[in-house]
């Protein structure tokens, strides 16, 4: 029986990954801060798929919470076969206008946490010579888009490099690179996305379905939809200085409440 540990599993893409793996008969370890929401997800999965879910409440930005999850990943008696690094958040304003503490917290969750969790999972995966690491990145990492985009660019590059390192051990590594997806992410970040057309939005289930297909095919990167696949292709070929100027025009400072 395959066991999958998913961070940020209480909602959005994390919950969709939980449903996707449950449908394949996997057991789950569900990680997020909100125990009540994790219990709801676990209960729904048990009713629909008969899935056994271990609920592991943890704040990954707290040293103690991170230690709990790394210890679970390293437990040889209860091996985790697939790690899904999905937890994350965004900020509403460009880098110069956010408190530096918020920027550091976001960078820690998007970079330091998946690095630590992946490092904890790898010894067991190498020893068993099977399993996978799935890292949720973003199309924001393809273009100059502040700290969030820079962190997601790291996630994709880290995944592609790790894939090469783990190939001799039969361990798969996949970077999932979604575009705008209908989750709570934008609302929690305080982002105004009202101007976006319906055509640009992806459903979480579609992102997960494509990711699981690409994982089975041992592809390095998973991008859902022709629109975002074309976007990724264009981003690789456009001059970086030109793109940076274009993106800067779209990033506005927050309104001054005293103005």
KOLDO-79257 format. One line per 2 residues: number of its first residue (from 1); their letters; for each residue x, y, z of C-alpha. Coordinates in steps of 0.25 Angstrom, whole numbers. Layout:
NUM	a	X Y Z ~ ... .
//
This chain:
1	xx	0 0 0 ~ 6 14 -4 .
3	xx	6 24 7 ~ 5 39 2 .
5	xx	9 51 11 ~ 2 64 6 .
7	xx	5 78 12 ~ -6 88 12 .
9	xx	-16 77 11 ~ -28 84 17 .
11	xx	-32 92 5 ~ -29 95 -10 .
13	xx	-19 87 -18 ~ -15 80 -5 .
15	xx	-29 74 -3 ~ -30 71 -18 .
17	xx	-17 63 -17 ~ -22 56 -5 .
19	xx	-35 52 -13 ~ -26 48 -26 .
21	xx	-17 39 -18 ~ -29 33 -10 .
23	xx	-36 30 -23 ~ -24 21 -26 .
25	xx	-25 14 -13 ~ -13 21 -6 .
27	xx	-13 23 9 ~ -11 38 13 .
29	xx	-3 46 24 ~ -10 60 23 .
31	xx	-3 72 28 ~ -8 86 31 .
33	xx	-10 95 43 ~ -25 94 44 .
35	xx	-28 80 50 ~ -43 82 49 .
37	xx	-42 84 34 ~ -32 72 33 .
39	xx	-42 64 40 ~ -53 68 31 .
41	xx	-44 64 19 ~ -40 51 25 .
43	xx	-55 47 28 ~ -59 51 14 .
45	xx	-48 42 8 ~ -52 30 17 .
47	xx	-66 31 13 ~ -64 33 -2 .
49	xx	-52 24 -4 ~ -50 16 9 .
51	xx	-36 23 10 ~ -29 22 23 .
53	xx	-24 36 26 ~ -14 40 37 .
55	xx	-17 54 42 ~ -4 62 46 .
57	xx	-7 76 50 ~ 6 85 49 .
59	xx	10 99 46 ~ 22 97 37 .
61	xx	27 111 40 ~ 28 107 55 .
63	xx	41 99 58 ~ 34 89 66 .
65	xx	23 87 56 ~ 33 85 45 .
67	xx	41 75 53 ~ 28 67 55 .
69	xx	26 65 40 ~ 41 63 37 .
71	xx	41 52 48 ~ 29 45 41 .
73	xx	35 45 28 ~ 48 39 33 .
75	xx	40 28 41 ~ 45 15 35 .
77	xx	34 7 42 ~ 23 15 35 .
79	xx	29 18 22 ~ 24 30 13 .
81	xx	25 26 -1 ~ 21 40 -8 .
83	xx	23 54 -2 ~ 15 65 -8 .
85	xx	21 79 -4 ~ 8 88 -6 .
87	xx	7 97 6 ~ 9 112 3 .
89	xx	3 126 3 ~ 5 139 -5 .
91	xx	5 154 -1 ~ -4 165 -8 .
93	xx	6 175 -10 ~ 20 176 -18 .
95	xx	32 173 -10 ~ 36 188 -6 .
97	xx	22 190 1 ~ 21 177 10 .
99	xx	27 176 24 ~ 40 169 22 .
101	xx	36 159 33 ~ 24 154 24 .
103	xx	34 153 12 ~ 43 144 21 .
105	xx	31 135 25 ~ 27 133 11 .
107	xx	41 130 7 ~ 43 120 18 .
109	xx	30 113 15 ~ 32 112 0 .
111	xx	47 109 0 ~ 52 105 14 .
113	xx	41 96 17 ~ 40 87 4 .
115	xx	56 86 5 ~ 55 81 19 .
117	xx	44 72 17 ~ 50 66 4 .
119	xx	63 64 11 ~ 56 56 22 .
121	xx	49 47 12 ~ 60 44 3 .
123	xx	68 34 11 ~ 56 24 12 .
125	xx	52 26 -3 ~ 67 23 -7 .
127	xx	67 11 2 ~ 54 5 -3 .
129	xx	58 10 -18 ~ 44 14 -21 .
131	xx	34 26 -18 ~ 33 41 -22 .
133	xx	34 55 -18 ~ 24 65 -24 .
135	xx	27 79 -22 ~ 16 90 -25 .
137	xx	22 101 -32 ~ 15 112 -41 .
139	xx	15 119 -54 ~ 19 131 -46 .
141	xx	33 125 -45 ~ 34 126 -60 .
143	xx	35 142 -60 ~ 40 153 -51 .
145	xx	29 153 -41 ~ 35 157 -27 .
147	xx	38 148 -16 ~ 27 138 -18 .
149	xx	31 136 -33 ~ 46 135 -29 .
151	xx	43 125 -19 ~ 35 117 -29 .
153	xx	46 118 -39 ~ 55 111 -28 .
155	xx	44 100 -26 ~ 44 97 -41 .
157	xx	59 97 -42 ~ 61 89 -30 .
159	xx	52 79 -34 ~ 58 77 -48 .
161	xx	72 76 -41 ~ 67 66 -31 .
163	xx	61 58 -42 ~ 74 55 -48 .
165	xx	80 52 -34 ~ 69 42 -31 .
167	xx	68 35 -44 ~ 78 24 -41 .
169	xx	70 20 -29 ~ 57 19 -37 .
171	xx	51 31 -29 ~ 42 41 -37 .
173	xx	42 56 -36 ~ 32 65 -42 .
175	xx	30 80 -42 ~ 15 84 -43 .
177	xx	14 97 -50 ~ -1 102 -49 .
179	xx	-6 115 -54 ~ -18 122 -47 .
181	xx	-26 112 -40 ~ -39 113 -33 .
183	xx	-35 111 -18 ~ -35 120 -6 .
185	xx	-20 124 -9 ~ -24 138 -15 .
187	xx	-34 141 -5 ~ -25 138 7 .
189	xx	-14 147 0 ~ -23 158 -1 .
191	xx	-21 158 -17 ~ -32 165 -26 .
193	xx	-34 156 -37 ~ -47 161 -41 .
195	xx	-42 166 -55 ~ -37 152 -59 .
197	xx	-46 145 -69 ~ -52 131 -67 .
199	xx	-44 125 -78 ~ -31 127 -70 .
201	xx	-35 119 -58 ~ -32 104 -55 .
203	xx	-40 95 -46 ~ -31 88 -35 .
205	xx	-36 74 -40 ~ -31 77 -54 .
207	xx	-17 81 -49 ~ -16 69 -40 .
209	xx	-21 59 -51 ~ -10 65 -61 .
211	xx	0 64 -50 ~ -3 49 -47 .
213	xx	-2 46 -61 ~ 11 53 -63 .
215	xx	16 46 -50 ~ 13 33 -56 .
217	xx	20 36 -69 ~ 32 41 -61 .
219	xx	32 55 -67 ~ 40 66 -60 .
221	xx	29 77 -61 ~ 14 77 -61 .
223	xx	7 89 -67 ~ -8 88 -69 .
225	xx	-15 93 -81 ~ -11 98 -94 .
227	xx	-12 113 -90 ~ -2 111 -79 .
229	xx	7 102 -87 ~ 8 113 -98 .
231	xx	11 123 -87 ~ 22 115 -82 .
233	xx	28 113 -96 ~ 27 128 -98 .
235	xx	33 131 -85 ~ 46 123 -88 .
237	xx	48 131 -101 ~ 45 145 -97 .
239	xx	56 155 -93 ~ 57 155 -78 .
241	xx	59 171 -77 ~ 47 173 -86 .
243	xx	38 164 -78 ~ 43 170 -65 .
245	xx	38 184 -69 ~ 25 179 -74 .
247	xx	23 171 -61 ~ 27 184 -53 .
249	xx	16 192 -59 ~ 6 182 -54 .
251	xx	10 182 -40 ~ 5 194 -33 .
253	xx	8 199 -19 ~ -4 198 -9 .
255	xx	-13 210 -8 ~ -8 220 3 .
257	xx	-19 220 14 ~ -14 234 17 .
259	x	-15 240 3 .
//
